[in-house]
Amino acid sequence: MNYKILPTAEFSKDFRKVDKHFQNKIKDKIEEVAQNPVRYKHLHYELSGSCRLWINKLRIIFSYDTNKKELYLEKIIFGHKYKKS
């Protein structure tokens, strides 16, 4: 069963900054993640409770709730700057 995809305002803002080619890649990959988000890398420290997904040099930070079957898209990180806002 697919998880319901819920982007945050910050994710939507970051998504609009990405060119159309990467937007399509991101959409396709997020659909794949929605099938089974549990299998992706879980983060530690201040990002604990979140997971990451790589698409070229972009990192997608997301979390999920298995009880509600919801996938929360938190932010897109350009490069290597992991900082919780």
C-alpha positions, 0 to 999 in steps of 0.5 A: 500500500502506498503512503500518502505524500505530504510535502511541507512548505519548506520542501515546496519552496525548495522544489520550485528552485530545482529545474524541471528535469530534476523535478521529474526525477524527484517526483518519480523517486518519491513515488518509489519511496511511498511504496516502502519508506522504511528501507531508506537511511535513517539519520542521527543527531539533530535530524533523528527521526528523519530519513534521506534520499539521494538524487544526484547531488540533491538530498531529500529529507523525509519522515514517515508515520507507519500507523497513518501511512503518511510520508512527510517531505521535509526539505531538499538539501543542495550539496552537503549542508545538513542543518535542521531549521 
